[in-house]
Amino acid sequence: MKETLGAEATHVPRQENPREQSEELLSAALQYAEDRHWDVVPGTWLETGEGAGAPRCSCGDTACHAPGAHPARRDWKAAATASATTLRRMWSKHPRAAVLLPTGRAFDVVDVAESAGCLALARLERVRTELGPVAATPDRRMYFFVLPGATPKVIDGLHALGYASSAALDLAVRAEGDWAAAPPTRFATSGPVQWIRRPTVSNAYLPDVAELISTLAYACGRERVGARRSA
């Protein structure tokens, strides 16, 4: 498997200086916009205070659910753009901002637990299924990038397989009105989002989720059963 993380992989934060991090974030944002024509929007960022305290989210919420990795403004949907000029201006104001990709436009994202995602990815690659980009987050989730309009197809596919809902499988679709944090965005002190299968010319055409749902459902169901048995 190319660039695949094992189910027991861990995310180790890499030490970088702030300038290098800022340059890496802007470079990634521009690449997504220019190479894939994806809309991008800057999100929140991590702020460090004096002392050895953990970094805080720029939103100011001490109980933030996604420190440094969520939209920073209410109009983020309208602000998202594929204009390189606009993105440079945005990151010049907040150079440490997270790189967020609005879903439901050029793609949707199927969000599953990392252990299930690794199993599904291995099976899909074994039978040479055409896949799009796949990312792993430091909170042990995996994102499968698919064509927009995935939600009704996932619902129909799961019903056909005998599943009442996606919630029972810990499987979710990020579609219109949602977003996905993209590499190299960092989640607090946990580390960065990473590509398992990078966006390349070879996966420029995204798969229809109908081609993946059976394998994803199988992997998610197997992992859920295994978790219950070990509890």
C-alpha positions in Angstrom: 0.0 0.0 0.0 1.3 3.4 -0.9 1.7 5.9 1.9 -0.6 3.9 4.1 -0.6 4.2 7.9 -1.0 1.0 9.9 -3.9 0.7 12.3 -1.5 1.1 15.2 0.3 4.2 13.8 0.9 7.1 16.0 1.2 10.8 15.1 4.4 12.4 16.5 4.5 16.1 16.3 7.5 17.5 14.4 9.3 20.4 15.8 9.4 23.4 13.4 9.9 27.0 13.8 6.8 29.3 13.3 8.1 30.7 10.0 8.5 27.3 8.5 5.1 26.3 9.6 3.5 29.4 8.1 5.3 28.9 4.8 4.2 25.2 4.7 0.5 26.1 5.4 0.4 28.8 2.7 2.2 26.5 0.2 -0.3 23.7 0.8 -3.3 26.1 0.5 -2.0 27.4 -2.8 -1.3 23.9 -4.1 -4.8 22.7 -3.3 -6.3 25.8 -5.1 -4.0 25.8 -8.1 -3.4 22.1 -8.7 -6.9 20.7 -7.8 -9.0 23.9 -8.1 -10.3 23.3 -4.6 -11.8 26.1 -2.6 -9.7 26.8 0.6 -10.3 28.9 3.6 -8.1 29.7 6.6 -9.2 28.5 10.0 -8.2 29.1 13.5 -4.6 28.6 14.8 -2.7 27.7 17.9 -1.4 30.3 20.3 1.2 29.7 22.9 1.5 31.8 26.0 4.3 32.2 28.4 5.4 29.1 30.3 5.0 25.5 29.5 1.2 25.5 29.0 -0.4 23.7 26.1 -1.1 25.8 23.0 -4.6 27.4 23.0 -7.0 27.8 20.1 -7.1 31.3 18.7 -11.0 31.2 19.1 -10.5 31.8 22.8 -12.7 28.9 23.9 -10.8 26.9 26.6 -13.0 23.9 25.9 -12.6 24.1 22.1 -13.5 20.8 20.4 -10.9 21.2 17.6 -8.1 23.6 18.8 -6.4 25.2 15.8 -8.5 23.3 13.3 -11.9 24.9 12.7 -13.4 27.9 10.9 -12.3 31.2 12.3 -15.2 33.3 11.0 -18.9 32.9 10.6 -18.8 33.6 6.8 -16.2 31.0 6.1 -18.4 29.4 3.4 -18.5 32.6 1.4 -14.9 33.4 2.1 -13.6 30.1 0.8 -11.8 30.6 -2.6 -9.4 29.0 -5.1 -7.9 32.4 -5.9 -4.2 32.3 -5.2 -4.1 36.1 -4.8 -6.8 36.1 -2.2 -5.3 33.1 -0.3 -2.0 34.9 -0.1 -3.7 38.0 1.3 -5.7 35.8 3.8 -2.6 34.0 5.1 -0.6 37.3 5.3 -3.0 38.3 8.0 -3.0 35.0 9.8 0.0 33.0 8.7 -0.5 30.2 11.2 -4.1 29.6 10.2 -5.4 26.0 9.6 -6.0 25.0 6.0 -9.6 24.0 5.7 -11.3 22.6 2.6 -15.1 23.1 2.3 -16.9 19.8 1.5 -19.9 19.5 -0.8 -18.3 21.5 -3.6 -15.5 19.7 -5.5 -15.8 16.7 -3.2 -17.4 15.1 -0.2 -15.4 13.2 2.5 -16.3 9.9 4.2 -15.0 10.1 7.7 -14.3 6.8 9.5 -12.2 5.6 12.4 -8.5 5.1 11.5 -8.5 1.4 12.3 -11.5 0.8 10.0 -10.1 3.1 7.4 -6.8 1.2 7.2 -8.6 -2.1 6.8 -10.9 -0.7 4.1 -8.0 0.9 2.3 -6.1 -2.4 2.2 -9.1 -4.3 0.8 -9.8 -1.6 -1.8 -6.2 -1.4 -3.0 -6.0 -5.2 -3.2 -8.8 -5.3 -5.7 -7.4 -2.2 -7.5 -10.4 0.0 -6.8 -9.9 3.5 -8.2 -9.4 5.8 -5.2 -9.1 9.5 -4.5 -7.0 11.2 -1.9 -7.1 9.7 1.6 -6.0 11.6 4.7 -5.4 10.7 8.4 -6.0 13.0 11.3 -4.1 13.0 14.6 -7.4 12.2 16.4 -7.3 8.8 14.6 -9.8 9.4 11.9 -9.5 8.8 8.1 -11.0 10.9 5.3 -11.8 9.3 2.0 -12.3 11.9 -0.7 -15.2 11.1 -3.0 -17.5 12.8 -5.6 -20.0 15.3 -4.2 -23.5 14.1 -3.4 -22.4 11.2 -1.3 -24.9 11.4 1.6 -28.0 9.9 -0.2 -25.8 7.2 -1.8 -24.3 6.3 1.6 -27.8 6.1 3.2 -29.1 3.9 0.3 -26.0 1.7 0.3 -26.1 1.1 4.0 -29.8 0.3 3.9 -29.2 -2.2 1.1 -26.5 -3.8 3.2 -28.9 -4.1 6.2 -27.6 -1.2 8.3 -30.1 1.1 9.9 -27.8 4.1 10.0 -24.2 5.2 9.6 -24.0 6.2 13.3 -24.0 2.5 14.2 -20.8 2.1 12.1 -19.0 5.3 13.3 -19.1 6.5 9.7 -20.0 10.0 8.7 -20.2 12.0 5.4 -18.8 15.5 5.4 -20.9 17.2 2.7 -22.3 20.7 1.9 -21.9 23.1 4.8 -19.1 21.2 6.4 -15.3 21.1 6.0 -12.2 18.9 6.3 -9.0 20.0 7.9 -6.2 19.4 5.3 -2.5 18.7 5.7 -0.4 20.2 7.2 -3.0 21.5 9.7 -2.3 20.6 13.3 -4.7 19.5 16.0 -3.5 21.2 19.2 -0.4 19.2 20.4 -1.5 16.0 18.7 0.3 16.6 15.4 -0.6 17.3 11.8 -3.2 15.9 9.4 -1.3 13.7 6.9 -1.9 12.4 3.5 -2.0 8.6 3.1 -2.8 9.0 -0.6 -1.8 12.4 -1.7 -3.7 14.4 -4.4 -1.9 13.6 -7.6 -2.6 13.5 -11.3 -3.4 9.8 -11.0 -6.3 10.4 -8.6 -7.6 13.6 -10.2 -10.9 11.9 -10.9 -12.7 11.1 -7.6 -14.6 7.8 -7.1 -18.3 7.6 -6.6 -19.0 6.6 -3.0 -21.2 3.8 -4.2 -18.0 2.0 -5.3 -16.6 2.2 -1.8 -19.5 1.9 0.6 -19.7 -1.8 0.8 -16.0 -2.2 1.8 -16.1 0.8 4.2 -19.3 -0.5 5.9 -17.7 -4.0 6.2 -14.5 -2.5 7.8 -16.4 -0.2 10.1 -18.7 -3.1 11.2 -15.8 -5.4 11.9 -14.0 -2.8 14.0 -17.2 -2.0 16.0 -17.7 -5.7 16.8 -14.0 -6.1 17.7 -14.3 -3.0 20.0 -17.3 -4.5 21.8 -15.7 -7.8 22.3 -12.6 -6.2 23.9 -14.6 -3.9 26.1 
